[in-house]
């Protein structure tokens, strides 16, 4: 039951649209979309990556 609460997500750069960071989150604790500040190697700067669903 506890394993079903975690869902795999991808983080997308808002400037270039690349998706190369993946992580998991707990659906029960974090209902909102996740936003993390990450380095984008294509834009060559730190941007706030937003959550998109992984397939």
N, CA and C of each residue as an Amber inpcrd file, in Angstrom:
protein
   165
   0.8140000  -1.1950000   0.0000000   0.0000000   0.0000000   0.0000000
   0.8640000   1.2680000   0.0000000   1.9280000   1.2760000   0.7540000
   2.7710000   2.4690000   0.8390000   3.4870000   2.7350000  -0.4830000
   3.8170000   1.6850000  -1.2200000   4.5300000   1.8760000  -2.4810000
   3.6460000   2.5310000  -3.5430000   2.3470000   2.3390000  -3.4550000
   1.4260000   2.9240000  -4.4250000   1.2910000   4.4330000  -4.2600000
   1.6650000   4.9620000  -3.1080000   1.5570000   6.3940000  -2.8580000
   2.6240000   7.1850000  -3.6100000   3.7520000   6.5610000  -3.9320000
   4.8290000   7.2550000  -4.6360000   4.5850000   7.1650000  -6.1350000
   4.7960000   8.2870000  -6.8010000   4.5840000   8.3430000  -8.2430000
   5.8350000   8.9430000  -8.8860000   6.2220000   8.4050000 -10.0550000
   7.3960000   8.8800000 -10.7720000   7.0240000  10.1160000 -11.5810000
   7.8710000  11.1590000 -11.4880000   7.6200000  12.4030000 -12.2150000
   8.8820000  12.8520000 -12.9330000   8.7070000  13.6820000 -13.9450000
   9.8240000  14.3150000 -14.6490000   9.7840000  15.8040000 -14.3550000
  10.9360000  16.4410000 -14.3610000  11.0200000  17.8860000 -14.1690000
  11.4040000  18.5330000 -15.4900000  10.6210000  19.5230000 -15.9110000
  10.8010000  20.1580000 -17.2100000  11.2790000  21.5980000 -17.0430000
  12.2580000  21.9750000 -17.8430000  12.7570000  23.3530000 -17.8490000
  11.7310000  24.2450000 -18.5530000  11.3280000  25.3460000 -17.9370000
  10.3200000  26.2040000 -18.5630000  10.8440000  26.9920000 -19.7670000
  12.1480000  27.1800000 -19.8570000  12.7040000  27.9910000 -20.9560000
  12.9380000  27.1870000 -22.2340000  13.5510000  25.9990000 -22.1000000
  13.8560000  25.2180000 -23.3090000  12.9470000  24.0030000 -23.4790000
  12.2410000  23.5890000 -22.4250000  11.3000000  22.4820000 -22.5220000
  11.9230000  21.1040000 -22.4060000  13.2140000  21.0190000 -22.1140000
  13.8600000  19.7220000 -21.9720000  13.4830000  19.0740000 -20.6430000
  13.3620000  17.7450000 -20.6690000  13.0050000  16.9740000 -19.4840000
  14.0870000  15.9390000 -19.2380000  15.0220000  16.2150000 -18.3400000
  16.0780000  15.2430000 -18.0940000  16.2890000  14.9530000 -16.6190000
  15.5390000  15.5880000 -15.7100000  15.5700000  15.2360000 -14.2950000
  14.3380000  14.4070000 -13.9840000  14.5180000  13.2900000 -13.2830000
  13.3830000  12.4860000 -12.8510000  13.4900000  12.2410000 -11.3560000
  12.3480000  12.1100000 -10.7110000  12.2950000  11.8790000  -9.2710000
  10.9560000  11.2310000  -8.9340000  10.7470000  10.9430000  -7.6710000
   9.4570000  10.4350000  -7.2130000   8.9420000  11.3580000  -6.1300000
   7.6250000  11.3530000  -5.9650000   7.0390000  12.1420000  -4.8810000
   5.9060000  11.3480000  -4.2590000   5.6160000  11.6700000  -3.0150000
   4.5320000  11.0280000  -2.3000000   3.2500000  11.7990000  -2.5890000
   2.2770000  11.1330000  -3.1850000   1.0360000  11.7860000  -3.5690000
   0.2120000  12.2420000  -2.3650000   0.3060000  11.5140000  -1.2700000
  -0.4720000  11.8680000  -0.0770000   0.0390000  13.1460000   0.5740000
   1.3470000  13.3230000   0.6400000   1.9280000  14.4830000   1.3120000
   2.0170000  15.7090000   0.4190000   2.2570000  15.5150000  -0.8730000
   2.4570000  16.6260000  -1.8070000   1.4170000  16.5460000  -2.9080000
   0.3360000  17.2550000  -2.7490000  -0.7420000  17.2190000  -3.7420000
  -0.4860000  18.1900000  -4.8930000   0.1800000  19.3040000  -4.6090000
   0.4530000  20.3060000  -5.6450000   1.5890000  19.8550000  -6.5490000
   1.7030000  20.5310000  -7.6810000   2.8160000  20.2360000  -8.5940000
   4.1240000  20.6750000  -7.9690000   5.1430000  19.8780000  -8.1620000
   6.4480000  20.1250000  -7.5780000   7.2300000  21.1270000  -8.4320000
   7.9270000  22.0540000  -7.7680000   8.7930000  23.0220000  -8.4460000
  10.1230000  23.0080000  -7.7250000  11.1860000  22.7110000  -8.4560000
  12.5220000  22.6690000  -7.8770000  13.4770000  23.4980000  -8.7260000
  14.3710000  24.2150000  -8.0730000  15.3680000  24.9980000  -8.7880000
  16.5270000  24.0690000  -9.1440000  16.7390000  23.8580000 -10.4360000
  17.7680000  22.9490000 -10.9340000  18.5940000  23.6330000 -12.0120000
  19.7700000  23.0730000 -12.2840000  20.6300000  23.5860000 -13.3430000
  20.2500000  22.9240000 -14.6620000  20.0100000  23.7240000 -15.6820000
  19.7070000  23.2110000 -17.0200000  20.9780000  23.2730000 -17.8450000
  21.4570000  22.1240000 -18.2830000  22.7070000  22.0930000 -19.0470000
  22.5330000  22.6080000 -20.4760000  21.3010000  22.7270000 -20.9440000
  21.0590000  23.2510000 -22.2800000  20.9800000  24.7790000 -22.2610000
  20.3430000  25.3540000 -21.2310000  20.2700000  26.8130000 -21.0810000
  21.5140000  27.3640000 -20.3920000  22.2520000  26.4950000 -19.7200000
  23.4610000  26.8480000 -18.9660000  23.1750000  27.8530000 -17.8470000
  22.0510000  27.6360000 -17.1290000  21.7230000  28.4610000 -15.9630000
  20.7160000  27.7220000 -15.0790000  20.5370000  28.2200000 -13.8640000
  19.5780000  27.6480000 -12.9380000  18.1800000  28.1860000 -13.2570000
  17.2250000  27.2690000 -13.3670000  15.8350000  27.6490000 -13.6130000
  14.9420000  26.8340000 -12.6880000  13.6990000  27.2730000 -12.5190000
  12.7480000  26.5560000 -11.6760000  12.0270000  25.5140000 -12.5300000
  12.4520000  24.2680000 -12.4100000  11.8680000  23.1690000 -13.1730000
  10.5350000  22.7780000 -12.5690000   9.5660000  22.4830000 -13.4310000
   8.2180000  22.1360000 -12.9680000   7.9030000  20.6880000 -13.2970000
   7.0290000  20.1310000 -12.4930000   6.6590000  18.7230000 -12.6140000
   5.7780000  18.4510000 -13.8270000   6.1040000  17.3740000 -14.5370000
   5.2490000  16.8140000 -15.5820000   5.1990000  15.3020000 -15.3500000
   4.1480000  14.6600000 -15.8280000   3.9980000  13.2290000 -15.5900000
   4.9790000  12.4090000 -16.4130000   5.5060000  11.3670000 -15.7950000
   6.3670000  10.4190000 -16.5070000   5.4970000   9.3140000 -17.0840000
   5.9330000   8.7310000 -18.1630000   5.1630000   7.6440000 -18.7830000
   5.5160000   6.3090000 -18.1980000
